[in-house]
Amino acid sequence: MYPESFARLINYLKHLPGVGEKSAQRYAFALLAEDEDYLKAFGETLEKIKEDIAPCPNCGFISQKGHCPICDDVMRDHESIMVVSYDQDVIAMEKTNTYHGLYHVLHGVISSSKGVYPEDLNIESLLNRLDSTKEIIIAISPTIDGETTALYLDKLLKRHDVLVTRIAHGLPMGASLDYADELTLIQALRNRKKMED
């Protein structure tokens, strides 16, 4: 139906998260409508992305070679490290403007069903950062694999002289108990606190 090169572009676009057949077609037509200078610059950016962007050797967050700006920021709290699963989690947390410590990106979660084990994650370098760290905050999504990863890290970090905390999970405001999944209810109960007067 489509010319071969156009169909190939659609197939590449479909590999992106959340992009189905129709979205891929729409993006392909949008790219086709762009001028040559834009497409050339876009193509060069795609070609160089793996050359220019690499994980920070300290925390694993994306960086343009060398340490990321967060690790290099002397104004941040260097005694606190928040452990997250993915680079996107750092961006989400930074948008809240409430946390001012450092991060550590695992690049995934433990999942035996997907063949991802502790040695496949960025855990070893976390242990190398504990000397000047007072608190490790585990901020991993409360999925089954996330819980497995959090429990593994907690057990591993208890061997070191560092406070390990976990961000609270539970019911969001306005949620109904009967629509909440079991894991959410368990976490909501565990993280309960005294009612304020």
Summary of the structure (lengths in Angstrom):
residues: 197
radius of gyration: 21.1
end to end distance: 67.8
largest distance: 68.7
contacts: 478
relative contact order: 0.08
helix: 46%
strand: 14%
